[in-house]
Amino acid sequence: MNKLNFHNNRVMQDRRSVCIFLPNDESLNIIINVKILCHQLLVQVCDLLRLKDCHLFGLSVIQNNEHVYMELSQKLYKYCPKEWKKEASKVRQYEVTWGIDQFGPPMIIHFRVQYYVENGKLISDRAARYYYYWHLRKQVLHSQCVLREEAYFLLAAFALQADLGNFKRKEHYGKYFEPEAYFPSWVVSKRGKDYILKHIPNMHKDQFALTASEAHLKYIKEAVRLDDVAVHYYRLYKDKREIEASLTLGLTMRGIQIFQGKKFEILPDGLPSARKLIYYTGCPMRSRHLLQLLSNSHRLYMNLQPILRHIRKLEENEGIVGSQVGEVNAAFAIYGCFL
């Protein structure tokens, strides 16, 4: 389409470019209508990724170094930069552009886990489980559970089995993986790359015969046991006069955590009204976002407990096999209505 036709075409001028960042470091470039609903964009992304079950995932934008998840009923432009709303003809008024560039600079959006679950068997769709696994991989790289150092070595072994398959002596020797891609930086600094490259191959070898899907399940189960992995972090203010936030709120599957400097606190249940703890988010929209995220996460967690108990029972007896898998999937199929 030439420049003149593009500028005179209302339909084309209402199109915009978005770049969707995925958990596995890949991205999708999509041309959309500027008035699209967030839900419609999420459906498009899931279709492109061949995800049959996307209830645990959401779309987010980064505002003030925090992920803000989109309300699916809202129009996308509610979350976009002001420049992105402008007509493409105005953005590129004096340029001859072709292909995706003619729709202006892309809006950056993140496709990531919005709601955590503690067992990967609750995710029946293997494609969804794959992206859930990759989201946790990135979270683990920032984990700081210094008393659980052994867990990071076990997680690295599961991840290598998932990524590379069975250990092969002729192929997997020396620096056959980058420690920084599997361990938090503090573990690499503490132990050194040589130590990790020396000891991990035997642990990788111990995972022999695990399929990629089975390795994903083991990784998910171990990763969510770390206190700071399956968590969304947001800054809070002690009072309205604070300029810099002095507290960090952690939204977890089970509730909330409050971090103040190096001090770690968990809010107790049933606080007397006289001891009510009040913190500030900075604006009403942010308060609504955090409340909705916390409420939906807690509702999902509570509603999944009967299914989790069922899975644990099956795991205790000879494992989930054959028709039992279908039984769990059928039970879990209804969970989407809880969000």
C-alpha positions in Angstrom: 0.0 0.0 0.0 1.5 3.4 -1.0 1.8 6.4 1.3 -1.2 8.2 -0.2 -3.6 5.2 0.1 -2.5 4.5 3.6 -3.1 8.1 4.8 -6.6 8.1 3.1 -7.6 4.7 4.5 -9.5 5.1 7.8 -9.3 1.4 8.5 -5.5 1.4 8.1 -5.1 4.5 10.2 -6.9 2.8 13.1 -4.4 0.0 13.1 -1.4 0.0 15.5 1.5 -2.3 16.1 2.1 -4.1 19.4 5.1 -6.2 20.5 4.2 -9.0 22.9 7.2 -10.2 25.1 6.9 -13.8 26.0 8.3 -15.6 29.1 10.8 -17.6 27.0 12.4 -14.4 25.6 10.6 -14.6 22.3 8.2 -12.0 21.0 5.2 -11.6 18.8 4.5 -8.6 16.6 0.8 -8.0 15.9 -1.2 -5.4 14.0 -4.4 -4.6 15.8 -7.3 -2.1 15.8 -6.6 0.8 18.2 -10.0 0.2 19.9 -9.5 -3.5 20.6 -10.4 -4.9 24.0 -7.7 -6.4 26.1 -9.6 -9.7 26.2 -9.6 -9.8 22.4 -5.8 -9.2 22.2 -5.3 -12.0 24.8 -7.3 -14.4 22.7 -5.2 -13.5 19.7 -2.0 -14.1 21.5 -3.2 -17.4 22.9 -4.3 -18.5 19.4 -0.9 -17.7 18.0 0.8 -19.6 20.8 -1.7 -22.5 20.4 -2.7 -22.2 24.1 -6.0 -23.9 24.7 -6.1 -22.8 28.4 -4.9 -19.2 29.1 -6.8 -18.6 32.4 -3.5 -18.3 34.4 -2.0 -15.8 32.1 -2.5 -12.1 31.5 -1.2 -9.1 29.6 0.7 -6.4 31.5 2.5 -3.1 30.9 5.4 -1.8 33.0 4.6 1.4 34.9 7.1 2.7 37.3 9.1 -0.6 37.1 6.0 -2.6 38.1 3.8 -5.0 36.0 0.3 -3.7 35.8 -2.1 -6.3 34.6 -4.8 -5.2 32.2 -8.4 -5.5 33.0 -9.7 -7.7 30.1 -13.0 -5.8 29.8 -11.1 -2.5 29.1 -9.9 -1.2 25.8 -6.2 -1.5 25.2 -5.6 2.2 24.7 -6.4 2.8 28.4 -2.9 1.4 29.1 -1.0 2.7 26.1 1.5 5.6 25.8 -0.1 8.9 24.5 2.0 8.8 21.3 0.7 5.4 20.5 -2.9 6.7 20.2 -2.0 9.2 17.5 -3.0 8.4 14.0 -0.3 6.6 12.2 -0.5 9.2 9.4 0.5 11.9 12.0 3.3 9.7 13.5 4.8 9.0 10.0 3.6 12.2 8.3 6.9 12.9 6.5 8.1 9.3 6.0 7.5 6.7 3.4 7.2 3.5 5.4 6.5 -0.1 4.4 5.4 -3.2 6.2 4.9 -3.1 10.0 6.7 0.2 10.3 3.9 2.1 8.7 1.8 1.5 11.8 4.2 3.5 14.1 6.4 2.3 17.0 5.0 -0.8 18.7 3.4 -0.7 22.1 5.3 -3.1 24.4 3.1 -5.6 26.2 4.1 -8.6 28.4 2.4 -11.9 28.2 3.0 -13.5 31.6 1.6 -15.5 34.5 -1.0 -13.5 36.4 -2.3 -16.3 38.7 0.0 -18.8 40.3 -0.8 -22.5 41.1 1.4 -24.8 43.2 1.2 -27.9 41.1 1.8 -28.0 37.4 -0.7 -30.9 37.0 -3.4 -28.2 37.4 -2.3 -27.0 34.0 -3.7 -29.6 31.6 -2.6 -27.8 28.4 1.1 -28.6 27.7 1.7 -25.3 25.8 0.3 -23.4 28.8 2.5 -25.4 31.2 5.5 -24.7 29.0 5.1 -20.9 29.3 4.3 -21.2 33.0 7.6 -23.1 33.4 9.4 -20.3 31.6 7.9 -17.6 33.7 9.1 -19.4 36.8 12.5 -19.8 35.2 12.8 -16.0 35.0 11.5 -15.6 38.6 14.0 -18.1 39.9 16.9 -16.0 38.5 15.9 -13.2 40.9 15.2 -15.4 43.9 17.1 -14.7 47.1 16.3 -17.7 49.3 19.9 -18.1 50.7 18.9 -20.9 53.1 17.6 -23.0 50.2 20.7 -23.0 48.0 20.4 -26.7 47.2 17.0 -26.1 45.6 18.6 -24.0 42.8 20.9 -26.9 41.9 17.9 -29.3 41.7 16.0 -26.8 39.6 18.9 -26.4 37.2 19.0 -30.2 36.8 15.2 -30.3 36.0 15.6 -27.3 33.6 18.5 -28.9 31.7 16.6 -32.1 31.3 13.6 -30.1 30.0 15.7 -28.0 27.6 18.4 -30.5 26.4 16.9 -33.9 27.1 18.9 -36.8 28.5 22.5 -36.3 29.5 24.9 -37.3 26.7 28.5 -37.7 27.7 29.8 -36.9 24.2 27.7 -33.7 23.9 27.2 -32.5 27.5 30.7 -31.7 28.9 32.6 -28.6 29.8 30.5 -25.4 29.4 27.5 -27.0 27.8 25.2 -24.5 29.5 25.5 -21.0 30.9 25.2 -21.0 34.7 23.7 -17.5 34.6 20.7 -18.8 32.6 19.8 -21.3 35.4 21.0 -19.9 38.7 20.5 -16.6 40.5 23.6 -14.3 40.2 24.3 -14.6 43.9 24.7 -18.4 43.6 27.0 -18.0 40.6 29.1 -15.5 42.6 29.2 -17.6 45.7 30.1 -21.0 44.1 31.7 -19.9 40.9 31.0 -21.1 37.4 33.6 -23.9 37.6 32.0 -25.4 40.7 28.5 -25.4 39.0 29.8 -26.8 35.7 31.6 -29.6 37.7 28.6 -30.7 39.8 25.5 -30.1 37.7 26.2 -32.7 35.0 25.8 -35.6 37.6 22.5 -34.1 38.7 21.4 -33.7 35.1 22.3 -37.3 34.5 20.1 -38.3 37.5 17.0 -37.0 35.6 17.5 -39.6 32.8 14.3 -40.7 30.9 12.3 -37.7 32.2 10.3 -36.2 29.3 10.3 -32.4 28.8 6.8 -32.3 30.1 7.7 -34.3 33.2 10.7 -32.1 33.8 8.5 -29.1 33.6 6.2 -30.5 36.2 9.1 -31.2 38.6 10.5 -27.8 38.0 7.2 -26.1 38.7 6.6 -28.1 41.9 10.0 -27.3 43.3 10.2 -23.6 42.2 6.9 -22.6 43.9 8.3 -23.9 47.2 10.7 -21.0 47.2 9.2 -18.1 49.2 10.0 -15.4 46.7 9.2 -17.0 43.3 5.4 -17.3 42.9 5.0 -13.7 44.0 4.0 -10.4 42.4 5.8 -7.4 44.0 4.5 -3.9 44.4 5.7 -0.8 46.3 3.7 0.7 49.1 3.9 3.9 51.2 3.7 4.2 55.0 1.8 7.5 54.7 0.6 9.9 52.1 3.6 12.3 52.6 6.2 9.7 51.6 7.9 10.5 48.3 9.7 7.2 48.0 7.9 3.9 48.8 9.5 2.3 51.9 7.6 -1.0 51.8 7.1 -3.8 49.3 3.9 -5.8 49.1 4.2 -9.4 47.9 1.0 -10.9 46.4 1.2 -14.7 46.8 -1.2 -17.6 46.1 -2.1 -17.7 49.8 -2.3 -14.0 50.7 0.1 -11.1 51.2 3.6 -10.5 52.5 5.1 -7.2 53.7 8.8 -6.5 53.2 10.4 -3.6 55.0 14.1 -3.3 54.3 15.5 -6.7 55.4 12.7 -7.3 57.8 10.1 -9.8 56.7 6.5 -9.7 58.1 3.4 -11.7 57.4 0.1 -9.9 58.2 -1.7 -12.0 60.9 -5.4 -12.9 60.5 -8.0 -11.4 62.7 -6.3 -8.2 63.7 -8.2 -6.1 66.2 -9.5 -2.9 64.6 -7.3 -0.9 67.0 -4.2 -2.6 65.4 -5.3 -2.1 61.8 -2.4 -1.7 59.4 -2.9 0.9 56.7 -0.6 1.5 53.8 -1.0 3.7 50.7 -0.7 2.8 47.0 -0.3 6.3 45.6 -3.5 6.4 43.5 -7.0 4.9 43.3 -6.3 3.1 40.0 -3.3 1.3 41.6 -5.4 0.4 44.7 -8.1 -1.1 42.5 -5.5 -3.1 40.5 -3.9 -4.6 43.6 -7.2 -5.4 45.2 -8.5 -7.1 42.1 -5.3 -9.1 41.7 -5.3 -10.2 45.4 -9.0 -11.0 45.4 -8.9 -13.1 42.2 -5.7 -14.9 43.3 -7.2 -15.8 46.7 -10.5 -17.0 45.1 -8.6 -19.2 42.7 -6.5 -20.7 45.4 -9.4 -21.5 47.6 -11.5 -23.0 44.8 -8.6 -25.2 43.7 -8.0 -26.8 47.1 -10.5 -29.7 46.5 -8.8 -30.5 43.2 -5.3 -30.3 44.8 -6.3 -32.7 47.5 -7.5 -35.1 44.8 -4.2 -34.8 42.9 -2.2 -35.4 46.1 -4.3 -38.5 46.9 -3.6 -39.9 43.4 0.1 -39.1 43.7 0.3 -40.9 47.0 -1.3 -44.0 45.4 0.7 -45.2 42.4 0.7 -41.8 40.6 -1.6 -40.2 38.0 -1.9 -42.5 35.0 -4.3 -43.3 32.2 -7.9 -42.5 33.0 -6.9 -40.6 36.2 -5.3 -37.9 34.1 -8.6 -37.4 32.4 -10.4 -37.4 35.7 -8.2 -34.5 37.0 -8.5 -32.6 33.8 -12.2 -32.9 33.8 -12.4 -31.7 37.4 -10.0 -28.8 36.6 -11.8 -27.7 33.5 -14.3 -25.7 35.5 -11.7 -23.6 37.3 -11.8 -20.8 34.7 -15.3 -19.7 36.0 -13.7 -18.8 39.3 -11.7 -15.9 37.8 
